[in-house]
Amino acid sequence: MTEGKIILKPEILWHRVKQQTEYALNCGALLSIPTEFEFVEQNGVYFLVRILSNLARKNAAKKKQNKQAAAGKDFNPFLPYEQDLFVADISDTHVCILNKFNVVDYHLLIITRHFEEQESLLTLEDFAAMWACLAGMDGLAFYNSGKIAGASQRHKHLQLVPLPFTASQSQIPIAPLLSSANHDAIATIPGLPFIHAFANLQPYWVDSPLTGAKTTLEIYHNLLRAVGLKADGDILFGAYNLLATKEWMLIVPRSQEHFQSISVNSLGFAGALLVKNELEMQLLKQHGPMNILKEVGISQ
């Protein structure tokens, strides 16, 4: 196989996602976590806040994982991954599988075939895999770099969720703010009260994922430098969240994983937050979702 070759045919991806989701639900491999949601407004942004209905499945799996860790066994759900969750080969370096404990329907994980640390820098191959998936599924790609950024597994993986998040919102919640960004190569977004860096991408890069990945990789490094994150080899000093669609990329450095008991990952900075119970929902409303993002990010 030629190095860097894209295997995935974009026209089959969405069909495969839906087909494998139905199969995995029927056989019990996919353990979707039910939620309810409401919108919480702050500063003109209508945040989508999901509240979990049942965490029992995920908690049971976490306890099993912790027992293995205590016994000195490194648990890696991606090596090998569950065949019942497999969606497609992307390239000679990446495959995509379903997120076993999904909150969002059709939530994909873009994983490396061989182990790499989740805190390592994204590579040309990572971005080529991302663009190959975006060519077949309109969505939001994201990367939680490090535990402080919300990563729950050490094996490197990007994630992809379809857009829009809900039928009642045609765009992601923070879209109204993105339109106010200036048109510099590296920009900031008025209204975001935490350190971040934003850049436009070109939707036609889906037609040539390898070519698009080269420019995206350069933009990625420029964004990291813009927020003050520095690398030593493949490892970066500092946790961050990366969000990307066909049109843009956003990087947000992190200072902490939680605001009190509320955990925040990349989706929070798209305007989609998750709470475990009604007490956390009231906590979120009391403090305001944008204020929570400011607390877990780094204040301007």
C-alpha positions as CSV (number, residue, x, y, z in Angstrom):
1,M,0.0,0.0,0.0
2,T,1.3,3.4,-0.9
3,E,2.2,5.5,2.2
4,G,-0.4,8.1,2.8
5,K,-2.9,6.6,0.4
6,I,-6.6,7.4,1.3
7,I,-8.7,4.2,1.1
8,L,-12.0,5.6,2.2
9,K,-14.5,6.4,-0.6
10,P,-16.5,9.4,0.7
11,E,-19.7,8.4,-1.0
12,I,-20.0,5.3,1.2
13,L,-19.1,6.7,4.6
14,W,-22.6,8.0,5.7
15,H,-24.3,4.8,4.5
16,R,-21.7,2.7,6.4
17,V,-22.2,4.8,9.6
18,K,-25.9,4.3,9.6
19,Q,-25.6,0.6,8.7
20,Q,-23.1,-0.1,11.4
21,T,-25.0,1.9,14.0
22,E,-28.1,-0.2,13.4
23,Y,-26.1,-3.4,13.6
24,A,-24.1,-2.4,16.7
25,L,-27.3,-1.4,18.5
26,N,-28.9,-4.7,17.7
27,C,-26.0,-6.8,18.9
28,G,-25.4,-4.7,22.0
29,A,-21.9,-3.4,21.1
30,L,-23.1,0.2,20.9
31,L,-24.3,1.4,24.3
32,S,-25.9,4.8,23.6
33,I,-26.4,7.0,26.7
34,P,-29.9,8.7,26.6
35,T,-30.1,12.4,27.3
36,E,-32.6,15.2,27.3
37,F,-31.6,18.7,26.4
38,E,-32.4,22.4,26.7
39,F,-30.9,25.7,25.5
40,V,-29.3,28.1,27.9
41,E,-28.6,31.6,26.6
42,Q,-25.7,33.8,27.6
43,N,-24.1,36.6,25.6
44,G,-26.3,36.0,22.6
45,V,-25.2,32.3,22.3
46,Y,-27.9,29.6,22.8
47,F,-25.9,26.8,24.4
48,L,-27.1,23.3,23.9
49,V,-27.0,21.6,27.3
50,R,-27.6,17.9,27.5
51,I,-28.5,16.2,30.8
52,L,-27.7,12.5,31.1
53,S,-30.6,10.1,31.9
54,N,-28.5,7.0,32.7
55,L,-24.8,6.7,33.2
56,A,-24.9,3.1,34.5
57,R,-23.4,1.5,31.4
58,K,-20.5,3.9,31.1
59,N,-19.8,3.7,34.9
60,A,-19.7,-0.1,34.8
61,A,-17.2,-0.1,31.9
62,K,-15.1,2.5,33.8
63,K,-15.0,0.4,36.9
64,K,-13.8,-2.6,34.8
65,Q,-11.1,-0.4,33.2
66,N,-10.0,0.8,36.7
67,K,-9.7,-2.7,38.0
68,Q,-7.5,-3.7,35.0
69,A,-5.3,-0.6,35.7
70,A,-5.0,-1.5,39.4
71,A,-3.9,-5.0,38.3
72,G,-1.2,-3.5,36.3
73,K,-2.8,-4.0,32.9
74,D,-3.0,-1.2,30.4
75,F,-6.5,-1.1,29.0
76,N,-6.8,0.2,25.4
77,P,-10.2,-0.1,23.8
78,F,-8.8,0.9,20.4
79,L,-6.1,-1.8,20.3
80,P,-7.7,-3.9,19.3
81,Y,-11.0,-2.1,18.7
82,E,-14.3,-4.0,18.7
83,Q,-15.1,-5.3,15.3
84,D,-18.8,-4.7,15.9
85,L,-18.0,-0.9,16.1
86,F,-15.8,-0.8,12.9
87,V,-17.1,1.6,10.2
88,A,-14.4,1.9,7.6
89,D,-10.7,1.9,6.8
90,I,-9.6,5.5,6.1
91,S,-6.0,5.2,5.2
92,D,-3.0,3.0,5.9
93,T,-2.6,4.8,9.2
94,H,-6.2,5.4,10.4
95,V,-9.6,3.7,10.7
96,C,-12.9,5.0,12.0
97,I,-15.2,3.3,14.5
98,L,-18.4,4.2,16.4
99,N,-18.1,5.8,19.8
100,K,-19.3,2.9,22.1
101,F,-20.8,5.2,24.7
102,N,-22.3,7.8,22.4
103,V,-24.4,10.7,23.6
104,V,-24.7,12.1,20.0
105,D,-26.1,9.9,17.3
106,Y,-23.5,8.7,14.7
107,H,-20.5,9.8,16.7
108,L,-17.3,8.6,15.1
109,L,-13.8,8.1,16.4
110,I,-10.9,8.5,14.0
111,I,-8.2,6.3,15.5
112,T,-4.6,5.5,14.6
113,R,-3.9,1.9,13.7
114,H,-0.9,1.8,16.0
115,F,-0.6,3.3,19.4
116,E,0.3,7.0,19.7
117,E,-0.2,9.2,22.8
118,Q,-3.3,11.4,22.9
119,E,-1.1,14.2,24.0
120,S,1.2,14.0,20.9
121,L,1.0,16.6,18.2
122,L,-1.4,16.0,15.3
123,T,0.3,14.9,12.1
124,L,-0.2,15.2,8.3
125,E,-1.8,11.7,8.5
126,D,-4.2,12.7,11.2
127,F,-5.4,15.7,9.1
128,A,-5.6,13.6,5.9
129,A,-7.9,11.2,7.8
130,M,-10.0,14.1,9.1
131,W,-10.5,15.5,5.7
132,A,-11.3,12.1,4.2
133,C,-14.1,11.7,6.8
134,L,-15.4,15.3,6.3
135,A,-15.6,14.5,2.6
136,G,-18.2,11.8,3.4
137,M,-20.0,13.3,6.4
138,D,-20.7,17.0,7.1
139,G,-19.7,17.4,10.7
140,L,-17.6,18.9,13.5
141,A,-14.2,17.2,14.0
142,F,-12.5,17.7,17.4
143,Y,-9.5,16.7,19.4
144,N,-9.1,16.6,23.2
145,S,-5.4,16.9,23.7
146,G,-4.7,15.6,27.2
147,K,-6.7,14.7,30.2
148,I,-7.1,18.4,31.2
149,A,-8.8,18.9,27.8
150,G,-11.3,16.1,28.4
151,A,-9.5,13.1,26.9
152,S,-10.6,9.8,28.4
153,Q,-8.3,7.5,26.5
154,R,-4.6,7.6,25.9
155,H,-4.7,6.1,22.3
156,K,-4.7,9.0,19.9
157,H,-8.1,9.7,18.4
158,L,-9.9,12.5,16.7
159,Q,-13.7,12.6,16.9
160,L,-16.4,13.5,14.4
161,V,-20.1,14.3,15.1
162,P,-22.6,15.2,12.4
163,L,-24.0,18.6,11.9
164,P,-26.4,20.1,12.9
165,F,-26.4,19.1,16.5
166,T,-30.3,19.3,16.7
167,A,-33.0,19.7,14.1
168,S,-34.0,23.0,15.8
169,Q,-30.5,24.6,15.3
170,S,-29.3,24.9,11.7
171,Q,-25.8,25.9,12.9
172,I,-23.6,25.1,15.9
173,P,-24.4,27.3,18.9
174,I,-21.3,29.5,18.6
175,A,-21.8,30.2,14.9
176,P,-23.1,33.8,15.5
177,L,-19.8,34.7,17.1
178,L,-17.7,33.1,14.4
179,S,-19.1,35.5,11.8
180,S,-17.6,38.4,13.7
181,A,-14.0,37.1,13.4
182,N,-11.7,39.2,11.4
183,H,-10.2,37.9,8.1
184,D,-6.6,37.7,9.2
185,A,-4.8,34.4,8.7
186,I,-4.9,33.9,12.5
187,A,-7.8,35.6,14.1
188,T,-9.6,36.0,17.4
189,I,-13.4,36.0,18.0
190,P,-15.0,39.0,19.8
191,G,-17.2,37.6,22.5
192,L,-15.0,34.7,23.6
193,P,-13.5,35.6,27.0
194,F,-10.7,33.1,26.9
195,I,-7.5,32.7,25.0
196,H,-8.0,31.1,21.6
197,A,-7.0,31.3,18.0
198,F,-9.2,30.9,14.9
199,A,-8.5,30.4,11.2
200,N,-10.6,29.8,8.0
201,L,-10.3,26.6,6.1
202,Q,-11.3,25.8,2.5
203,P,-14.2,23.4,2.0
204,Y,-12.8,22.2,-1.4
205,W,-10.0,20.5,0.5
206,V,-12.3,17.6,1.0
207,D,-11.7,16.8,-2.7
208,S,-8.0,16.2,-2.0
209,P,-7.5,15.2,1.6
210,L,-3.8,14.8,1.3
211,T,-3.3,18.2,-0.3
212,G,-5.7,19.8,2.2
213,A,-3.9,18.1,5.1
214,K,-0.6,19.8,4.2
215,T,-2.1,23.3,4.5
216,T,-4.2,22.4,7.5
217,L,-1.1,21.1,9.3
218,E,0.7,24.4,8.8
219,I,-2.4,26.3,10.0
220,Y,-2.5,24.1,13.1
221,H,1.0,24.9,14.1
222,N,0.4,28.6,13.5
223,L,-2.7,28.4,15.8
224,L,-0.7,26.6,18.5
225,R,2.0,29.3,18.4
226,A,-0.7,32.0,18.5
227,V,-2.0,30.8,21.8
228,G,1.4,30.3,23.3
229,L,1.7,26.5,23.2
230,K,5.2,25.2,22.5
231,A,6.3,21.7,21.4
232,D,9.3,19.6,22.2
233,G,9.5,17.0,19.5
234,D,6.1,15.3,19.2
235,I,4.9,16.4,22.6
236,L,3.3,19.7,23.4
237,F,3.5,21.5,26.7
238,G,0.0,22.3,27.6
239,A,-3.5,20.8,27.1
240,Y,-5.8,22.2,24.4
241,N,-9.0,21.6,22.5
242,L,-9.2,21.7,18.7
243,L,-12.4,22.1,16.7
244,A,-12.7,22.0,13.0
245,T,-15.3,21.9,10.2
246,K,-14.8,22.2,6.5
247,E,-14.8,26.0,6.9
248,W,-12.7,26.8,10.0
249,M,-10.5,25.6,12.8
250,L,-10.4,26.8,16.5
251,I,-7.8,26.0,19.2
252,V,-8.4,26.7,22.9
253,P,-5.7,26.1,25.5
254,R,-7.0,24.6,28.8
255,S,-6.3,25.3,32.5
256,Q,-8.5,22.6,34.0
257,E,-10.7,19.7,33.1
258,H,-13.7,20.6,35.3
259,F,-15.7,23.5,36.5
260,Q,-16.6,22.2,39.9
261,S,-18.2,18.8,39.0
262,I,-18.9,19.7,35.3
263,S,-16.5,18.2,32.9
264,V,-15.8,20.1,29.6
265,N,-14.3,18.8,26.4
266,S,-14.0,20.3,22.9
267,L,-17.7,20.3,22.3
268,G,-18.2,22.8,25.1
269,F,-16.3,25.4,23.0
270,A,-18.7,24.7,20.1
271,G,-21.6,25.6,22.5
272,A,-22.6,22.0,23.5
273,L,-22.3,21.1,27.1
274,L,-23.1,17.9,29.1
275,V,-24.3,17.7,32.7
276,K,-24.8,14.5,34.7
277,N,-27.9,15.5,36.7
278,E,-30.3,18.3,37.6
279,L,-27.9,19.7,40.3
280,E,-25.2,20.3,37.6
281,M,-27.8,21.8,35.3
282,Q,-28.7,24.4,38.0
283,L,-25.0,25.0,38.7
284,L,-24.5,25.7,35.0
285,K,-27.4,28.1,34.8
286,Q,-26.3,29.9,38.0
287,H,-22.8,30.6,36.7
288,G,-23.5,30.8,33.0
289,P,-22.1,28.5,30.3
290,M,-19.7,31.1,28.8
291,N,-18.4,31.9,32.3
292,I,-17.7,28.1,32.8
293,L,-15.8,28.0,29.5
294,K,-13.7,31.0,30.7
295,E,-12.9,29.2,33.9
296,V,-11.7,25.9,32.2
297,G,-9.9,27.9,29.5
298,I,-7.3,30.6,30.2
299,S,-8.8,34.1,30.8
300,Q,-7.9,36.8,28.3
